[in-house]
Amino acid sequence: MLGENIEAFATKWHGSQVRNIEHCREIVEILKTEDMITAAWLHDVLEDTDCGSQTIYREFGFNGHCTNRLSQVYRESRNA
C-alpha cells in the first residue's frame, strides 16, 4: 500500500526526529484519505530533512504540483 511505503520513507528521512514522526501520525489520523495521508507523511520531510522534491519524485513519481501541496500542508500545520 502506498501509505505504508510513504510512512516508511518519511520515518527513514526523519530518523531520530521522533516529534515529527508523531506529528505526522496525528495528521494521518485526522485526514484518512490516501492523498491526504501522503501529504501528512511527507510535508515535514521536505522542510526538516535533506530530502528534496526530486528524491520524492524518483521514489513515488509525484510532480512539482504535489510537492507544492506538501509545502502548503506544512505551512498550514504550523499555523494550527
N, C-alpha and C positions, 0 to 999 in steps of 0.2 A: 504494500500500500504506500502511496506517495507520502502521506502524512508521517508514517513511521520512518521512511528514508529521510525526510526533511528534519524530523526531530533528531535523529542520529547525527545528521550533518551539522545542525545548529549546536547541538551539545558538544560535538567534537571541536568546533571552532571556538566556542565559549570556554572550553577547558575547565579551569578552576573558577570561573565566574558563576558560582552557584546562584547568586542572587538573580542574575539574568536568566538562567535556566528556569528557575522557579517563576519569575515574572512571565516568561513565555508560556509556561504551563497554565498559569492563571488566565492569560488571554485566550488560549486554546479552549479552555472550559467555557468561556463566555461566548466565543464565536461559533464553534461547532460545524462550519461548512469547510469543505476541502480548500477552497481558495482562501478563506479567512484563516484557516489553520496554517496554511503555507505562510501567509503574511505574519502570523503570530510567531512562528518559529524562526523566521528569517529576518525580521525587521531589525533586531539588535545585532545580528551577525554583520550587517553592512556598517553599522555605526560603531560597534565596540570591539571589532577584531580586525585583523589584517586581510580578511577575506574581501575580495572585490566583486563587483557585479559580474565580471567575466567568469569568475570561478563558479558562481551560481548558475550562470548561463551554460557553461560547459557541463555542469553536473545535472541540471534539470531542464535546460532548454528555454528558460524564461528570457523574454526580451527586455529591452530597456524600460518599456512601459511598466512591466511587472516590478522591476527593481525601484522605479519611481514610486509605485504604490507602496512598496515595502517601506521606503523612507517616510512616506506620508503616515503610515501606521505608527512608525517610530515616534514621529513628532506628536501625533495625537495621543499616544500612550503616555508620553512625558507630561502632557498637559492635563491628564485625567486625575 
